[in-house]
């Protein structure tokens, strides 16, 4: 969570017109400062930005984006980048350097980022008010000085760096106070993109509209007076993130109720069909007094692995959801959008899997083992075709799907990435669904499926997802891929198992 207030106690900050010497509540060193919380806690700039700087450097070094705003918003969504603070004095320039390099700019990114961090850290917090020079604008000027290798003795390069800072400051100043590090950073980046286009003929990407998703975290937000405000205007729908955060419990309850009603109606229809229409089941009350031990034993042997498998999978899926939730609201919102798309693909996958289980089970029950193996291979080919078709469809309709949502650029970027990854994974999911859930379960090999599911979810996806997302702070698409990569491995293992043909178990009594 991005924090506006004191990092120690959460109290509101106070600013002084004259500096006071105070000890840092984290490192214990004394510094002159113009800000502390109402309870007397002071955090020095170095301690405030330490984790954020590490995150910025690591993220920018692996990013391939040409859009500095997307890079910046992805980083702003991380817990170690706070609502306000001197980390933005590094963040703006780092995002610009990264996008500049990815757009064809002739720089060595690692050394450029190191220099950006060194210089940006020297701009103190509160410079916007006390120096009359916003650190976000200075960061944009540092960016130009780095790519031009400006020094105090150079002519053109010196002039370009100062012009950049002046252009950014003019745009920031025109918006008026009070300070907002997010608003100022967006403005500085927007001006820098125009400046680079004019002076260097290099096109950095920018979204058509910059939408800020941090307004609820900023007590001093200018709301409608800010050009990036995405608040609750009557002419606009609520943002997806707002709906998720504010109305989540109500929406979840209604969704659960709707699902329950649908399941009850579904049961009643199926029961009527089996009992009345087709007369497939004959049931009388005295039948309850009969107990078939052989049938019960067969049921326990067949059902136990499946029940245990589904229970462990459900718990594991809840753990993955918790990890995703800790990644930030943008990650959750993007995953929710991606899940909507996945549900359409899942209809085809579940249908194919259920059909496979029925076909294989009936064939084995008839004692036609060789034919069961042949049908299993045919079903794998069908699954492959369904997977390819679903993948192409998901990848193609991504922009169309996102057009239904009013979301921030960070969420949009995440959702586009998640759906692109899903468009590839759905092929393997189709294979895994048919081979593991359909053929192997239908063929009586449920214990093998259970072992594979438990191993890969609890020994690979969950621990690696936790490390990648919450410990290393890797980019959201990488974390999402790691969490979902078990489908690729399971599809290969399932296919090998099916083609070897050692999975057939006659479950008939």
C-alpha positions, 0 to 999 in steps of 0.5 A: 500500500502506498502511504501518504503519512508517517511510515512509523505510526501513520500520523499526518506529516507537518512541514516547518518553515525553518529546519529542525535537527531531528534523529531519524526514527530508522537509522538513528542519525540526526539531520536538519529537516523541514518535515516530521509527523505529529507524533515526532517521528522523522524519516531521513531521505535515505531510509525513505527511499532505500527499498524503492531505489532497489526496486526501481533499478531492478525493474528498469533493467529488465523492462522492455517497455517504450512507454515511460508512464507505464514503467512509472505506474507499474513501479508506483503500484509497488508497496515500497514506492510511497504516495509522496517522497524523494524516490520520485526524483529517481523514478521519473528519470529512470523510467525515461532512460529505460523507455529511451533505451528501448526506443532506440536511444544510444545509451548504456542503460545500466551505467545510465541508471546508476548515474540517475540514482546517484544524482536523483538521491541528492535532490531532497524531499520537499524541494518542490516547496522549499526550493521552488524546484520540483524534484520530478522536473529536476529528474527529467532534466537529469535524464537529458543531461545523462543522454547528452553527457552534459557538463557545466562547460558544454554549450548545447548539452547544458542548454538542453538539460536546463530547457527540459527542467524549465519546460517541466517546471512550467507545466508543473507550476501551472497546475498549482499546489499542493504537492502531489508527487504522482501528478508532478511525475506524470507531468514531467514525463509527458513534457519529456516525451515531447521534448525528446521527440522535438530535439532527438527525433526519438518517439517514446510511447505515451497513452492517449489519456493519463489516468491516475489511480492514486487519488484515494491515497492522497488527502491533498488530491485536487480531484477534478482540478487535476488533469489526471483525476479518474474519480467518480464523475457522473459522466464516467463509470467507476474505475474497475479498481474502485469497484473491486475495492469499495464494493467488493464484499457486496459484489462477491456476495451477490455473485456467490448467491447467483452461483448457488441459485444457478447450481440448484436450478441445474440440479433440479433440471438434471434430476427431472431429466434422469428420473422422469424423462429418461427414467435412467434412475429408479429410486425408492426410500427402501433402497436407502436401507441397502448397503453394497459394500463392494460398490462402496469400496470401489467408490472410495478407491476411485473417489478419494484421490479425486476428492483429495486432489480437488481439495488440495487444489482449492486450498492452493488456489486460495494461496495463489490468490493471496499472493496476487492480492499482495501484489497490489490492486492493479494486479488483482484487477488485471487478473480479474479481467483476464479471468473473465476471458479465461472462463470463456476458454474454460467452457470449451476445455471443461466440455472436452475434458468431461467428454474425454472422461466419459468416452475413455471410461465407457471404452475401458468399461467395455474391455476395449483397452487398445481402442481406449488408447487410440481414442485417448490420442485422438482426444489429445489432437482435438485438445491441441486444435481447441487450444490453438483456436482459443489462444488465437482468439484470446490474443486477438480480442484483448483490446476489444475486451479492455474497451469495456473497462475504465481502468488505469494504464497500469492495470491495462498494461498488466491485463494486456500482458496477462491475456497475452501469456494466457493465449499461449498457456491455454494450449497447454491447459487444453492438453493438460485438461484432456490428458490429466482431468479427462483421460487419466481420471477417466481411465482410473489413474486418479492417484497419479493426477493427484500426485502431479497436481499437489507437487507442482502447485505446492512445490513449484507455483506457490513458493516460486510465486511468493519469492518472485512477487513478494520477495524479489518484486519482479514485474507483474507479467513474470510473476503471473507466468511463474504462478501459471507455468505448472500447466505447461509442465503438467501438459507434457507429463500428462501427454507422455503418460497417455502415449505410454498407455500404462494408465488404464485401470478397470474401475467397473465392479 
